[in-house]
Every structure is written in structure tokens, then in C-alpha cells.
Amino acid sequence: ALSMIDNAVKGCIDGQFTGCITGPVNKESIAKSGYEFSGHTEYIGKLCNQAPVMTFISDQMKIALLTTHLPLKDVSSQITSERIVDVVIIIHSDLVNYFGIKNPNIGIVGLNPHAGENGHIGKEEEDIFLPALSTLNESGIDINGPFAADTILLGDIEYDLILSIFHDQLLPLFKYANPHLSTNVTMGLKIIRTSVDHGVAYDKVGMPDINHQSLYHALDTAKSMANSYEKTKSAQS
């Protein structure tokens, strides 16, 4: 599985392929075989020598993750103003270049319930998030928040992308609202990489009722990203 990923990514870097579309892999099997592997996104990021950002794209919503495959107890220690700034700059650039959004409007949720309730349920929002958002706004990036994760999708403003702080904060709702018709997109790379939004299903091998919708969506998303990139670069040249 890893050799196939290696060859696909190398082919993209060398210009042999326009994009890399991956299926699911079994993280446990790879780890037991002796390789350090926390997920596609992190592994491909190392191959490209770049900092990847995991995002999930549907026709209605775009969600990005500030942290990815971490135990929940480790999340807060990984959140810094610098990390927020770096991730948002990557997201903003890719929304412009690969999705044709000229002036992206980005929302971000807080780490704590109710986005900290003005410091009563945690200080991260005031001490870490607000300085980062101020820096980003001053640089010309339109980002707002931090908002409460349980209500951000109920507001009047529709954001081009919402930044979730940890893996299972907004992602369960996203997948429930977009069953099978969404794509895992890795932003921040020098290649186009998309993937299905589900894991392996060994119990479905050889069965007639396999659902391919997410794979088709990943293929279509990669094609759309390639087309948008060419249009954006042509307009800039």
C-alpha cells in the first residue's frame, strides 16, 4: 500500500500525473508491519516535504482540520497562534488557486464549549485564537471567530470554509450531512491529492452492494481542482 502511494506521489511531483486520488488504507496493518504511519495526509506531507492540511469537501460544505490524528488529550498542547496563522494561510491560498474563490471567507470554531464563554470555560480562545485572527485580518485574509462549534452552521453567514480544531469536532456532522458525496482533500501540497472520505471495509470485498460514490466524488474533485489551478495561473500570468 505504501509503495503505491510512494509511486503515485512521485509521479505527480515529476509531472507524470495531474493528481493523486487515494483509496482507504488500514492504519493498523501498516503500523504492525513496522512502518510509522498515522495516516495518508501526514505520510504524503512528508513525501512532499510540506506541511499538509486535512480538509473535507462536499458540494455544500468545506471543513478543514487544525489538528488531525491526535489523541484528544494531546490536542490543546498543539494549538498555538503560529499554527493557526500557518494553517489559515495555506487554506486561503488553496481556496484561491484550486477552488477559484477570489476572496475566501473563512470561519473558525473555538477549542472549548461555547468558544470559551469569554474566558469562563477556558482561556485558549482569548490568549491564542484572537491574536492569530488579528494577525490574519491585518494581512488581508478574511477570517472570523472563534465561534461555538455547535452553532456555527446555524448562523446567517455561509463561510467558504470552516476550520475545525480537532478531528471529531465538526467532522461527524459533516459526514452525516454529506453521506458518501464528499472528498478528503489535502491542502498545502505541491501536488493535487484527494481521497475517499471513508475507511476500509474488508467485509465488503467481492460483494455486489459496494458504494463507489465517494471515489467518484474524489475523482471529480481532483479534476475540478486541476482545471481551477490552470485558470487561476492563466489569469495571473
Residue, then its C-alpha position, 0 to 999 in steps of 0.5 A: a500500500l505504501s509503495m503505491i502511494d510512494n509511486a503515485v506521489k512521485g509521479c505527480i511531483d515529476g509531472q507524470f500525473t495531474g493528481c493523486i486520488t487515494g483509496p482507504v488504507n488500514k492504519e493498523s496493518i501498516a503500523k504492525s508491519g513496522y512502518e510509522f504511519s498515522g495516516h495518508t495526509e501526514y505520510i504524503g506531507k512528508l513525501c512532499n516535504q510540506a506541511p499538509v492540511m486535512t480538509f473535507i469537501s462536499d458540494q455544500m460544505k468545506i471543513a478543514l482540520l487544525t489538528t488531525h490524528l491526535p489523541l484528544k488529550d494531546v490536542s490543546s498542547q498543539i494549538t498555538s497562534e503560529r499554527i493557526v496563522d500557518v494553517v489559515i494561510i495555506i487554506h486561503s491560498d488553496l481556496v484561491n488557486y484550486f477552488g477559484i474563490k477570489n476572496p475566501n471567507i473563512g470561519i473558525v470554531g473555538l477549542n472549548p464549549h461555547a468558544g470559551e464563554n469569554g474566558h469562563i470555560g477556558k482561556e485558549e480562545e482569548d490568549i491564542f485564537l484572537p491574536a492569530l485572527s488579528t494577525l490574519n485580518e491585518s494581512g488581508i485574509d478574511i477570517n472570523g471567530p472563534f465561534a461555538a462549534d455547535t452553532i456555527l452552521l446555524g448562523d446567517i453567514e455561509y463561510d467558504l470554509i470552516l476550520s475545525i480544531f480537532h478531528d471529531q469536532l465538526l467532522p461527524l456532522f459533516k459526514y452525516a450531512n454529506p453521506h458518501l458525496s464528499t472528498n478528503v482533500t489535502m491542502g498545502l501540497k505541491i501536488i493535487r491529492t484527494s481521497v475517499d472520505h471513508g475507511v476500509a471495509y474488508d467485509k465488503v470485498g467481492m460483494p455486489d452492494i459496494n458504494h463507489q460514490s465517494l471515489y467518484h466524488a474524489l475523482d471529480t474533485a481532483k479534476s475540478m481542482a486541476n482545471s481551477y489551478e490552470k485558470t487561476k495561473s492563466a489569469q495571473s500570468 
